[in-house]
């Protein structure tokens, strides 16, 4: 048996056991419940309360119409062969929650020519059961609309099941589960490490994957910002993540009401820096809980990487 197949089978067994347990320890060893009845009730109460207000349609439009946010990132360590390299990032799609969201995504990305497409988890809105099958059709639509030269790689989120792996890979998505792949340009390369979700399903294998990656320009794909320090300690240059939805429901000024984060809370939205590492937390392509957004906007991100010119002598 090939080592990779052996490790994947071990992961499936471990992940299946964790998915069947409604209670898990997170990275910070705090108890994390997979179902929050009080949160669901609060969300529905908020939605009912605002439905008749003049703000309802605005919140619905913010949630159901993702926009493309174009971001330039400059690095001292990026190989010159990758100057201008483009990465299309989508996170927190929750494709079964807002009707016609897949169609809206396809409208936004169909004319984008990217070098690489990455996705950082939460394709479904449910955290348990076999309803993940509801998102397979919409996911195929999105995959068909993506135009990339070097592939489509993805990680799983806390709303995702290990059962998604096979159908996703049949669509042409490369699932990275505590694994690293290299993208080559001549004699240069960049390394992409994808980790399993650390919010509900953290294991030491994630830390091992970060530590085991080779030297070079390295990008971490992680569902939540929580592993920012581990990534930086292992020499990662760029950390792409999601999970927070940018707060989804925020007060004026973007102040979030709920983030579902124990660690890395200040990295809940947009571009950030941790020591020498650049990070970006996407606001999420979709929404969850309620189909509304306030002071946030559903987002697809297109990054362009630039190599900083060396200082003249």
ChimeraX attribute file (.defattr): number of C-alpha atoms within 10 A of each C-alpha:
attribute: neighborCount
match mode: 1-to-1
recipient: residues
	/A:1	5
	/A:2	6
	/A:3	8
	/A:4	10
	/A:5	10
	/A:6	10
	/A:7	12
	/A:8	13
	/A:9	12
	/A:10	11
	/A:11	18
	/A:12	15
	/A:13	11
	/A:14	14
	/A:15	19
	/A:16	13
	/A:17	10
	/A:18	15
	/A:19	21
	/A:20	10
	/A:21	12
	/A:22	13
	/A:23	14
	/A:24	18
	/A:25	16
	/A:26	18
	/A:27	19
	/A:28	13
	/A:29	10
	/A:30	10
	/A:31	12
	/A:32	18
	/A:33	13
	/A:34	17
	/A:35	13
	/A:36	10
	/A:37	9
	/A:38	9
	/A:39	11
	/A:40	13
	/A:41	12
	/A:42	13
	/A:43	16
	/A:44	14
	/A:45	13
	/A:46	12
	/A:47	16
	/A:48	13
	/A:49	11
	/A:50	14
	/A:51	14
	/A:52	10
	/A:53	9
	/A:54	9
	/A:55	12
	/A:56	18
	/A:57	15
	/A:58	12
	/A:59	22
	/A:60	18
	/A:61	16
	/A:62	22
	/A:63	26
	/A:64	24
	/A:65	20
	/A:66	23
	/A:67	18
	/A:68	18
	/A:69	14
	/A:70	12
	/A:71	15
	/A:72	11
	/A:73	15
	/A:74	15
	/A:75	18
	/A:76	13
	/A:77	13
	/A:78	21
	/A:79	18
	/A:80	15
	/A:81	15
	/A:82	19
	/A:83	15
	/A:84	16
	/A:85	16
	/A:86	23
	/A:87	21
	/A:88	25
	/A:89	29
	/A:90	28
	/A:91	32
	/A:92	31
	/A:93	30
	/A:94	24
	/A:95	27
	/A:96	25
	/A:97	21
	/A:98	20
	/A:99	11
	/A:100	13
	/A:101	23
	/A:102	25
	/A:103	14
	/A:104	16
	/A:105	27
	/A:106	17
	/A:107	15
	/A:108	15
	/A:109	19
	/A:110	13
	/A:111	11
	/A:112	15
	/A:113	16
	/A:114	21
	/A:115	17
	/A:116	21
	/A:117	23
	/A:118	22
	/A:119	27
	/A:120	31
	/A:121	28
	/A:122	29
	/A:123	29
	/A:124	28
	/A:125	24
	/A:126	21
	/A:127	19
	/A:128	18
	/A:129	11
	/A:130	11
	/A:131	14
	/A:132	20
	/A:133	14
	/A:134	14
	/A:135	19
	/A:136	19
	/A:137	12
	/A:138	19
	/A:139	20
	/A:140	17
	/A:141	14
	/A:142	20
	/A:143	17
	/A:144	12
	/A:145	19
	/A:146	21
	/A:147	19
	/A:148	16
	/A:149	12
	/A:150	13
	/A:151	16
	/A:152	23
	/A:153	22
	/A:154	27
	/A:155	28
	/A:156	29
	/A:157	28
	/A:158	26
	/A:159	22
	/A:160	23
	/A:161	23
	/A:162	15
	/A:163	14
	/A:164	18
	/A:165	18
	/A:166	11
	/A:167	13
	/A:168	17
	/A:169	14
	/A:170	10
	/A:171	14
	/A:172	14
	/A:173	21
	/A:174	18
	/A:175	22
	/A:176	21
	/A:177	22
	/A:178	25
	/A:179	20
	/A:180	20
	/A:181	15
	/A:182	14
	/A:183	14
	/A:184	13
	/A:185	12
	/A:186	8
	/A:187	7
	/A:188	15
	/A:189	18
	/A:190	19
	/A:191	19
	/A:192	22
	/A:193	27
	/A:194	30
	/A:195	28
	/A:196	29
	/A:197	27
	/A:198	23
	/A:199	26
	/A:200	23
	/A:201	19
	/A:202	21
	/A:203	19
	/A:204	10
	/A:205	15
	/A:206	23
	/A:207	16
	/A:208	12
	/A:209	18
	/A:210	25
	/A:211	14
	/A:212	14
	/A:213	18
	/A:214	14
	/A:215	11
	/A:216	16
	/A:217	20
	/A:218	24
	/A:219	22
	/A:220	24
	/A:221	30
	/A:222	34
	/A:223	30
	/A:224	29
	/A:225	28
	/A:226	23
	/A:227	22
	/A:228	24
	/A:229	14
	/A:230	14
	/A:231	25
	/A:232	20
	/A:233	13
	/A:234	17
	/A:235	19
	/A:236	26
	/A:237	21
	/A:238	23
	/A:239	27
	/A:240	26
	/A:241	33
	/A:242	30
	/A:243	29
	/A:244	25
	/A:245	29
	/A:246	27
	/A:247	24
	/A:248	31
	/A:249	21
	/A:250	16
	/A:251	13
	/A:252	10
	/A:253	8
	/A:254	15
	/A:255	14
	/A:256	20
	/A:257	11
	/A:258	13
	/A:259	15
	/A:260	15
	/A:261	16
	/A:262	15
	/A:263	16
	/A:264	13
	/A:265	14
	/A:266	9
	/A:267	23
	/A:268	27
	/A:269	24
	/A:270	16
	/A:271	15
	/A:272	15
	/A:273	13
	/A:274	14
	/A:275	9
	/A:276	13
	/A:277	19
	/A:278	20
	/A:279	25
	/A:280	22
	/A:281	25
	/A:282	28
	/A:283	28
	/A:284	33
	/A:285	31
	/A:286	35
	/A:287	27
	/A:288	23
	/A:289	16
	/A:290	20
	/A:291	20
	/A:292	25
	/A:293	26
	/A:294	21
	/A:295	17
	/A:296	25
	/A:297	26
	/A:298	27
	/A:299	26
	/A:300	24
	/A:301	23
	/A:302	22
	/A:303	20
	/A:304	19
	/A:305	18
	/A:306	20
	/A:307	18
	/A:308	15
	/A:309	10
	/A:310	7
	/A:311	5
	/A:312	4
	/A:313	3
